[in-house]
Amino acid sequence: MAILVDAPVWPYRDRLWAHLISDVSFAELHDFARRLALPDRGFHRDHYDLPAHRHAEAIEAGARLVSGREVLVALRMAGLRRPAHGRPAEAGPV
C-alpha cells in the first residue's frame, strides 16, 4: 500500500508537473490528496497532477519517489490505469 509520485518533469502552462498515484485504490489517493489540500480539479482519470513546488511536500507526507515508468506499471498492476481513450467517465474524488 503506497502513494507514489514521479519527478516533476511534465511541462504544462509554464510549469513542471508530477503524477501522484496510489498503487491500491482511488480512495487512498483521494485521501492523501485531501491531506495535502490538492484541488479536486487536479485529478485526471487515475492520478493527480502535482506542481513542482509541492513535490517535496508530497514526499515529506509519505509519497514514494518513483520513475514515470513505475507509475504506469503500478497503475496497471493495481487495475487502476484509466487511459484517455475509450474509457468511461473518470472516478472523481469521493
A tleap script that builds the chain and sets N, CA, C and O, in Angstrom:
source leaprc.protein.ff14SB
mol = sequence {
  NMET ALA ILE LEU VAL ASP ALA PRO VAL TRP
  PRO TYR ARG ASP ARG LEU TRP ALA HIE LEU
  ILE SER ASP VAL SER PHE ALA GLU LEU HIE
  ASP PHE ALA ARG ARG LEU ALA LEU PRO ASP
  ARG GLY PHE HIE ARG ASP HIE TYR ASP LEU
  PRO ALA HIE ARG HIE ALA GLU ALA ILE GLU
  ALA GLY ALA ARG LEU VAL SER GLY ARG GLU
  VAL LEU VAL ALA LEU ARG MET ALA GLY LEU
  ARG ARG PRO ALA HIE GLY ARG PRO ALA GLU
  ALA GLY PRO CVAL
}
set mol.1.N position { 0.853 -1.174 0.000 }
set mol.1.CA position { 0.000 0.000 0.000 }
set mol.1.C position { 0.897 1.235 0.000 }
set mol.1.O position { 1.650 1.472 0.945 }
set mol.2.N position { 0.803 2.022 -1.084 }
set mol.2.CA position { 1.698 3.175 -1.171 }
set mol.2.C position { 1.123 4.259 -2.065 }
set mol.2.O position { 0.355 4.002 -2.993 }
set mol.3.N position { 1.520 5.464 -1.752 }
set mol.3.CA position { 1.299 6.599 -2.635 }
set mol.3.C position { 2.625 6.821 -3.350 }
set mol.3.O position { 3.678 6.891 -2.717 }
set mol.4.N position { 2.565 6.928 -4.652 }
set mol.4.CA position { 3.762 7.082 -5.472 }
set mol.4.C position { 3.711 8.412 -6.213 }
set mol.4.O position { 2.634 8.905 -6.549 }
set mol.5.N position { 4.873 8.982 -6.463 }
set mol.5.CA position { 4.967 10.231 -7.220 }
set mol.5.C position { 6.208 10.152 -8.104 }
set mol.5.O position { 7.269 9.699 -7.673 }
set mol.6.N position { 6.054 10.603 -9.346 }
set mol.6.CA position { 7.226 10.659 -10.216 }
set mol.6.C position { 7.845 12.054 -10.127 }
set mol.6.O position { 7.325 12.926 -9.432 }
set mol.7.N position { 8.941 12.255 -10.824 }
set mol.7.CA position { 9.627 13.548 -10.805 }
set mol.7.C position { 8.802 14.580 -11.571 }
set mol.7.O position { 8.110 14.230 -12.527 }
set mol.8.N position { 8.869 15.836 -11.165 }
set mol.8.CA position { 8.125 16.887 -11.868 }
set mol.8.C position { 8.841 17.298 -13.160 }
set mol.8.O position { 9.559 18.297 -13.196 }
set mol.9.N position { 8.631 16.519 -14.199 }
set mol.9.CA position { 9.295 16.763 -15.485 }
set mol.9.C position { 8.307 17.033 -16.616 }
set mol.9.O position { 8.718 17.218 -17.761 }
set mol.10.N position { 7.010 17.057 -16.311 }
set mol.10.CA position { 5.982 17.189 -17.334 }
set mol.10.C position { 5.571 18.649 -17.466 }
set mol.10.O position { 4.934 19.191 -16.563 }
set mol.11.N position { 5.929 19.306 -18.591 }
set mol.11.CA position { 5.608 20.730 -18.736 }
set mol.11.C position { 4.151 20.965 -19.143 }
set mol.11.O position { 3.589 20.232 -19.956 }
set mol.12.N position { 3.562 22.001 -18.559 }
set mol.12.CA position { 2.227 22.463 -18.943 }
set mol.12.C position { 2.051 23.870 -18.389 }
set mol.12.O position { 2.251 24.111 -17.199 }
set mol.13.N position { 1.682 24.774 -19.248 }
set mol.13.CA position { 1.428 26.170 -18.864 }
set mol.13.C position { 2.566 26.773 -18.036 }
set mol.13.O position { 2.355 27.291 -16.939 }
set mol.14.N position { 3.747 26.692 -18.580 }
set mol.14.CA position { 4.938 27.298 -17.973 }
set mol.14.C position { 5.284 26.760 -16.586 }
set mol.14.O position { 5.934 27.447 -15.798 }
set mol.15.N position { 4.858 25.549 -16.290 }
set mol.15.CA position { 5.189 24.892 -15.023 }
set mol.15.C position { 5.608 23.462 -15.306 }
set mol.15.O position { 5.351 22.925 -16.383 }
set mol.16.N position { 6.254 22.855 -14.325 }
set mol.16.CA position { 6.552 21.429 -14.393 }
set mol.16.C position { 5.655 20.711 -13.396 }
set mol.16.O position { 5.373 21.216 -12.309 }
set mol.17.N position { 5.212 19.513 -13.793 }
set mol.17.CA position { 4.254 18.753 -13.003 }
set mol.17.C position { 4.732 17.325 -12.806 }
set mol.17.O position { 5.491 16.790 -13.614 }
set mol.18.N position { 4.275 16.719 -11.723 }
set mol.18.CA position { 4.492 15.304 -11.432 }
set mol.18.C position { 3.133 14.619 -11.392 }
set mol.18.O position { 2.094 15.278 -11.373 }
set mol.19.N position { 3.152 13.291 -11.378 }
set mol.19.CA position { 1.928 12.496 -11.256 }
set mol.19.C position { 1.919 11.824 -9.892 }
set mol.19.O position { 2.891 11.173 -9.509 }
set mol.20.N position { 0.830 11.981 -9.165 }
set mol.20.CA position { 0.650 11.390 -7.842 }
set mol.20.C position { -0.388 10.289 -7.965 }
set mol.20.O position { -1.500 10.537 -8.431 }
set mol.21.N position { -0.037 9.061 -7.549 }
set mol.21.CA position { -0.945 7.920 -7.700 }
set mol.21.C position { -0.963 7.067 -6.438 }
set mol.21.O position { -0.134 7.233 -5.543 }
set mol.22.N position { -1.921 6.155 -6.388 }
set mol.22.CA position { -1.945 5.094 -5.380 }
set mol.22.C position { -1.757 3.776 -6.111 }
set mol.22.O position { -2.228 3.611 -7.237 }
set mol.23.N position { -1.075 2.844 -5.477 }
set mol.23.CA position { -0.959 1.506 -6.063 }
set mol.23.C position { -1.990 0.559 -5.454 }
set mol.23.O position { -1.901 -0.658 -5.616 }
set mol.24.N position { -2.985 1.139 -4.740 }
set mol.24.CA position { -4.007 0.329 -4.077 }
set mol.24.C position { -5.418 0.713 -4.501 }
set mol.24.O position { -6.179 -0.133 -4.970 }
set mol.25.N position { -5.773 1.998 -4.336 }
set mol.25.CA position { -7.156 2.398 -4.596 }
set mol.25.C position { -7.259 3.897 -4.830 }
set mol.25.O position { -6.395 4.676 -4.429 }
set mol.26.N position { -8.343 4.271 -5.492 }
set mol.26.CA position { -8.617 5.693 -5.662 }
set mol.26.C position { -8.966 6.324 -4.320 }
set mol.26.O position { -8.665 7.497 -4.098 }
set mol.27.N position { -9.591 5.573 -3.425 }
set mol.27.CA position { -9.926 6.105 -2.099 }
set mol.27.C position { -8.653 6.532 -1.365 }
set mol.27.O position { -8.609 7.607 -0.767 }
set mol.28.N position { -7.617 5.685 -1.411 }
set mol.28.CA position { -6.349 6.029 -0.771 }
set mol.28.C position { -5.747 7.281 -1.408 }
set mol.28.O position { -5.252 8.162 -0.705 }
set mol.29.N position { -5.791 7.358 -2.734 }
set mol.29.CA position { -5.249 8.511 -3.449 }
set mol.29.C position { -5.990 9.787 -3.076 }
set mol.29.O position { -5.363 10.802 -2.774 }
set mol.30.N position { -7.322 9.745 -3.094 }
set mol.30.CA position { -8.105 10.942 -2.778 }
set mol.30.C position { -7.891 11.373 -1.328 }
set mol.30.O position { -7.855 12.569 -1.038 }
set mol.31.N position { -7.749 10.414 -0.420 }
set mol.31.CA position { -7.489 10.744 0.981 }
set mol.31.C position { -6.151 11.468 1.121 }
set mol.31.O position { -6.059 12.475 1.823 }
set mol.32.N position { -5.122 10.961 0.461 }
set mol.32.CA position { -3.801 11.589 0.515 }
set mol.32.C position { -3.863 12.988 -0.089 }
set mol.32.O position { -3.292 13.930 0.461 }
set mol.33.N position { -4.550 13.127 -1.211 }
set mol.33.CA position { -4.678 14.431 -1.869 }
set mol.33.C position { -5.396 15.431 -0.964 }
set mol.33.O position { -5.020 16.602 -0.909 }
set mol.34.N position { -6.423 14.973 -0.259 }
set mol.34.CA position { -7.129 15.860 0.679 }
set mol.34.C position { -6.201 16.322 1.802 }
set mol.34.O position { -6.241 17.482 2.211 }
set mol.35.N position { -5.367 15.409 2.295 }
set mol.35.CA position { -4.424 15.785 3.362 }
set mol.35.C position { -3.426 16.837 2.886 }
set mol.35.O position { -2.955 17.655 3.676 }
set mol.36.N position { -3.106 16.813 1.589 }
set mol.36.CA position { -2.215 17.829 1.020 }
set mol.36.C position { -2.979 19.066 0.558 }
set mol.36.O position { -2.377 20.040 0.107 }
set mol.37.N position { -4.302 19.025 0.671 }
set mol.37.CA position { -5.174 20.118 0.209 }
set mol.37.C position { -5.012 20.364 -1.292 }
set mol.37.O position { -5.022 21.508 -1.746 }
set mol.38.N position { -4.860 19.272 -2.060 }
set mol.38.CA position { -4.814 19.403 -3.514 }
set mol.38.C position { -6.231 19.632 -4.020 }
set mol.38.O position { -7.169 19.026 -3.501 }
set mol.39.N position { -6.408 20.480 -5.008 }
set mol.39.CA position { -7.756 20.736 -5.520 }
set mol.39.C position { -8.292 19.539 -6.310 }
set mol.39.O position { -7.530 18.829 -6.968 }
set mol.40.N position { -9.595 19.325 -6.238 }
set mol.40.CA position { -10.233 18.238 -6.990 }
set mol.40.C position { -9.930 18.334 -8.480 }
set mol.40.O position { -9.813 17.311 -9.155 }
set mol.41.N position { -9.802 19.546 -8.996 }
set mol.41.CA position { -9.550 19.721 -10.435 }
set mol.41.C position { -8.200 19.139 -10.855 }
set mol.41.O position { -7.944 18.978 -12.049 }
set mol.42.N position { -7.338 18.824 -9.891 }
set mol.42.CA position { -6.046 18.228 -10.201 }
set mol.42.C position { -6.109 16.739 -10.483 }
set mol.42.O position { -5.111 16.137 -10.880 }
set mol.43.N position { -7.296 16.128 -10.278 }
set mol.43.CA position { -7.445 14.694 -10.528 }
set mol.43.C position { -7.803 14.459 -11.989 }
set mol.43.O position { -8.727 15.073 -12.520 }
set mol.44.N position { -7.057 13.558 -12.633 }
set mol.44.CA position { -7.273 13.249 -14.051 }
set mol.44.C position { -7.272 11.739 -14.256 }
set mol.44.O position { -6.211 11.126 -14.370 }
set mol.45.N position { -8.451 11.145 -14.303 }
set mol.45.CA position { -8.673 9.727 -14.594 }
set mol.45.C position { -8.078 8.762 -13.581 }
set mol.45.O position { -8.803 7.952 -13.003 }
set mol.46.N position { -6.761 8.833 -13.353 }
set mol.46.CA position { -6.121 7.861 -12.461 }
set mol.46.C position { -4.985 8.457 -11.633 }
set mol.46.O position { -4.266 7.729 -10.949 }
set mol.47.N position { -4.824 9.768 -11.691 }
set mol.47.CA position { -3.732 10.424 -10.973 }
set mol.47.C position { -4.091 11.876 -10.658 }
set mol.47.O position { -5.025 12.441 -11.228 }
set mol.48.N position { -3.338 12.456 -9.750 }
set mol.48.CA position { -3.394 13.901 -9.524 }
set mol.48.C position { -2.172 14.510 -10.176 }
set mol.48.O position { -1.076 13.955 -10.099 }
set mol.49.N position { -2.359 15.652 -10.816 }
set mol.49.CA position { -1.222 16.431 -11.271 }
set mol.49.C position { -0.711 17.215 -10.070 }
set mol.49.O position { -1.477 17.890 -9.384 }
set mol.50.N position { 0.578 17.118 -9.827 }
set mol.50.CA position { 1.198 17.756 -8.674 }
set mol.50.C position { 2.230 18.758 -9.172 }
set mol.50.O position { 3.191 18.365 -9.833 }
set mol.51.N position { 2.056 20.055 -8.870 }
set mol.51.CA position { 3.030 21.042 -9.338 }
set mol.51.C position { 4.381 20.856 -8.651 }
set mol.51.O position { 4.455 20.407 -7.507 }
set mol.52.N position { 5.430 21.203 -9.360 }
set mol.52.CA position { 6.794 21.001 -8.862 }
set mol.52.C position { 7.009 21.620 -7.486 }
set mol.52.O position { 7.727 21.056 -6.661 }
set mol.53.N position { 6.400 22.764 -7.233 }
set mol.53.CA position { 6.639 23.427 -5.945 }
set mol.53.C position { 5.986 22.687 -4.769 }
set mol.53.O position { 6.241 23.035 -3.616 }
set mol.54.N position { 5.147 21.671 -5.036 }
set mol.54.CA position { 4.523 20.871 -3.972 }
set mol.54.C position { 5.133 19.463 -3.875 }
set mol.54.O position { 4.731 18.667 -3.027 }
set mol.55.N position { 6.092 19.166 -4.737 }
set mol.55.CA position { 6.673 17.832 -4.832 }
set mol.55.C position { 7.318 17.385 -3.516 }
set mol.55.O position { 7.030 16.293 -3.026 }
set mol.56.N position { 8.177 18.210 -2.951 }
set mol.56.CA position { 8.853 17.852 -1.697 }
set mol.56.C position { 7.844 17.648 -0.569 }
set mol.56.O position { 8.025 16.773 0.278 }
set mol.57.N position { 6.797 18.444 -0.558 }
set mol.57.CA position { 5.746 18.314 0.457 }
set mol.57.C position { 5.084 16.937 0.383 }
set mol.57.O position { 4.821 16.312 1.410 }
set mol.58.N position { 4.817 16.471 -0.834 }
set mol.58.CA position { 4.194 15.154 -1.008 }
set mol.58.C position { 5.115 14.047 -0.501 }
set mol.58.O position { 4.657 13.099 0.138 }
set mol.59.N position { 6.390 14.164 -0.780 }
set mol.59.CA position { 7.353 13.160 -0.319 }
set mol.59.C position { 7.462 13.192 1.209 }
set mol.59.O position { 7.508 12.144 1.854 }
set mol.60.N position { 7.503 14.381 1.776 }
set mol.60.CA position { 7.553 14.504 3.244 }
set mol.60.C position { 6.310 13.906 3.895 }
set mol.60.O position { 6.374 13.401 5.016 }
set mol.61.N position { 5.175 13.963 3.191 }
set mol.61.CA position { 3.919 13.422 3.721 }
set mol.61.C position { 3.822 11.909 3.542 }
set mol.61.O position { 2.879 11.284 4.027 }
set mol.62.N position { 4.802 11.317 2.842 }
set mol.62.CA position { 4.823 9.862 2.728 }
set mol.62.C position { 4.792 9.290 1.328 }
set mol.62.O position { 4.865 8.071 1.169 }
set mol.63.N position { 4.685 10.125 0.305 }
set mol.63.CA position { 4.720 9.613 -1.070 }
set mol.63.C position { 6.129 9.106 -1.375 }
set mol.63.O position { 7.122 9.682 -0.931 }
set mol.64.N position { 6.193 8.033 -2.133 }
set mol.64.CA position { 7.482 7.440 -2.502 }
set mol.64.C position { 7.841 7.859 -3.923 }
set mol.64.O position { 7.032 7.703 -4.838 }
set mol.65.N position { 9.042 8.388 -4.116 }
set mol.65.CA position { 9.507 8.828 -5.421 }
set mol.65.C position { 9.838 7.624 -6.296 }
set mol.65.O position { 10.616 6.755 -5.905 }
set mol.66.N position { 9.233 7.584 -7.490 }
set mol.66.CA position { 9.469 6.508 -8.452 }
set mol.66.C position { 9.609 7.119 -9.842 }
set mol.66.O position { 9.370 8.312 -10.027 }
set mol.67.N position { 9.989 6.314 -10.803 }
set mol.67.CA position { 10.092 6.789 -12.183 }
set mol.67.C position { 8.703 6.860 -12.823 }
set mol.67.O position { 7.744 6.273 -12.321 }
set mol.68.N position { 8.617 7.581 -13.927 }
set mol.68.CA position { 7.361 7.641 -14.669 }
set mol.68.C position { 6.917 6.265 -15.132 }
set mol.68.O position { 5.724 5.962 -15.137 }
set mol.69.N position { 7.857 5.442 -15.514 }
set mol.69.CA position { 7.528 4.070 -15.926 }
set mol.69.C position { 6.941 3.279 -14.760 }
set mol.69.O position { 5.981 2.528 -14.935 }
set mol.70.N position { 7.515 3.446 -13.583 }
set mol.70.CA position { 6.998 2.747 -12.404 }
set mol.70.C position { 5.579 3.193 -12.057 }
set mol.70.O position { 4.785 2.397 -11.557 }
set mol.71.N position { 5.258 4.455 -12.318 }
set mol.71.CA position { 3.887 4.941 -12.115 }
set mol.71.C position { 2.931 4.138 -12.989 }
set mol.71.O position { 1.911 3.645 -12.506 }
set mol.72.N position { 3.255 4.006 -14.266 }
set mol.72.CA position { 2.387 3.262 -15.188 }
set mol.72.C position { 2.263 1.795 -14.796 }
set mol.72.O position { 1.165 1.237 -14.806 }
set mol.73.N position { 3.371 1.179 -14.456 }
set mol.73.CA position { 3.344 -0.234 -14.062 }
set mol.73.C position { 2.493 -0.417 -12.813 }
set mol.73.O position { 1.682 -1.341 -12.751 }
set mol.74.N position { 2.664 0.446 -11.819 }
set mol.74.CA position { 1.893 0.331 -10.574 }
set mol.74.C position { 0.399 0.483 -10.831 }
set mol.74.O position { -0.406 -0.259 -10.269 }
set mol.75.N position { 0.023 1.444 -11.680 }
set mol.75.CA position { -1.398 1.627 -12.003 }
set mol.75.C position { -1.957 0.395 -12.708 }
set mol.75.O position { -3.057 -0.060 -12.391 }
set mol.76.N position { -1.209 -0.139 -13.653 }
set mol.76.CA position { -1.682 -1.330 -14.378 }
set mol.76.C position { -1.791 -2.542 -13.455 }
set mol.76.O position { -2.775 -3.278 -13.512 }
set mol.77.N position { -0.793 -2.749 -12.613 }
set mol.77.CA position { -0.795 -3.904 -11.701 }
set mol.77.C position { -1.968 -3.831 -10.722 }
set mol.77.O position { -2.530 -4.858 -10.342 }
set mol.78.N position { -2.331 -2.614 -10.319 }
set mol.78.CA position { -3.435 -2.427 -9.372 }
set mol.78.C position { -4.793 -2.406 -10.065 }
set mol.78.O position { -5.830 -2.372 -9.403 }
set mol.79.N position { -4.788 -2.428 -11.414 }
set mol.79.CA position { -6.044 -2.351 -12.156 }
set mol.79.C position { -6.665 -0.970 -12.119 }
set mol.79.O position { -7.875 -0.828 -12.296 }
set mol.80.N position { -5.846 0.056 -11.891 }
set mol.80.CA position { -6.351 1.424 -11.760 }
set mol.80.C position { -6.046 2.305 -12.965 }
set mol.80.O position { -6.460 3.464 -12.992 }
set mol.81.N position { -5.338 1.790 -13.952 }
set mol.81.CA position { -4.973 2.604 -15.116 }
set mol.81.C position { -6.213 2.941 -15.911 }
set mol.81.O position { -7.001 2.057 -16.249 }
set mol.82.N position { -6.388 4.212 -16.209 }
set mol.82.CA position { -7.527 4.691 -16.997 }
set mol.82.C position { -7.004 5.571 -18.126 }
set mol.82.O position { -6.861 6.782 -17.959 }
set mol.83.N position { -6.721 4.964 -19.269 }
set mol.83.CA position { -6.225 5.745 -20.401 }
set mol.83.C position { -7.267 6.750 -20.876 }
set mol.83.O position { -8.459 6.599 -20.609 }
set mol.84.N position { -6.809 7.759 -21.571 }
set mol.84.CA position { -7.693 8.833 -22.030 }
set mol.84.C position { -8.717 8.354 -23.045 }
set mol.84.O position { -9.819 8.900 -23.107 }
set mol.85.N position { -8.382 7.357 -23.833 }
set mol.85.CA position { -9.260 6.946 -24.930 }
set mol.85.C position { -10.050 5.690 -24.588 }
set mol.85.O position { -9.502 4.718 -24.069 }
set mol.86.N position { -11.346 5.725 -24.888 }
set mol.86.CA position { -12.174 4.534 -24.790 }
set mol.86.C position { -12.505 4.065 -23.397 }
set mol.86.O position { -12.817 2.891 -23.202 }
set mol.87.N position { -12.446 4.940 -22.431 }
set mol.87.CA position { -12.768 4.557 -21.057 }
set mol.87.C position { -13.969 5.361 -20.572 }
set mol.87.O position { -14.224 6.460 -21.065 }
set mol.88.N position { -14.702 4.821 -19.613 }
set mol.88.CA position { -15.835 5.564 -19.062 }
set mol.88.C position { -15.374 6.797 -18.296 }
set mol.88.O position { -14.176 7.013 -18.109 }
set mol.89.N position { -16.326 7.594 -17.860 }
set mol.89.CA position { -16.035 8.830 -17.134 }
set mol.89.C position { -15.127 8.558 -15.944 }
set mol.89.O position { -15.137 7.470 -15.367 }
set mol.90.N position { -14.347 9.562 -15.594 }
set mol.90.CA position { -13.395 9.394 -14.510 }
set mol.90.C position { -14.085 9.270 -13.159 }
set mol.90.O position { -15.173 9.803 -12.942 }
set mol.91.N position { -13.431 8.562 -12.271 }
set mol.91.CA position { -13.926 8.422 -10.901 }
set mol.91.C position { -13.323 9.542 -10.076 }
set mol.91.O position { -12.203 9.417 -9.582 }
set mol.92.N position { -14.038 10.610 -9.926 }
set mol.92.CA position { -13.545 11.774 -9.197 }
set mol.92.C position { -13.485 11.531 -7.715 }
set mol.92.O position { -13.840 10.453 -7.237 }
set mol.93.N position { -13.040 12.523 -6.989 }
set mol.93.CA position { -12.952 12.397 -5.537 }
set mol.93.C position { -14.296 12.046 -4.925 }
set mol.93.O position { -15.344 12.518 -5.366 }
set mol.94.N position { -14.243 11.213 -3.907 }
set mol.94.CA position { -15.465 10.789 -3.214 }
set mol.94.C position { -15.585 11.455 -1.871 }
set mol.94.O position { -16.552 11.217 -1.148 }
savepdb mol mol.pdb
quit
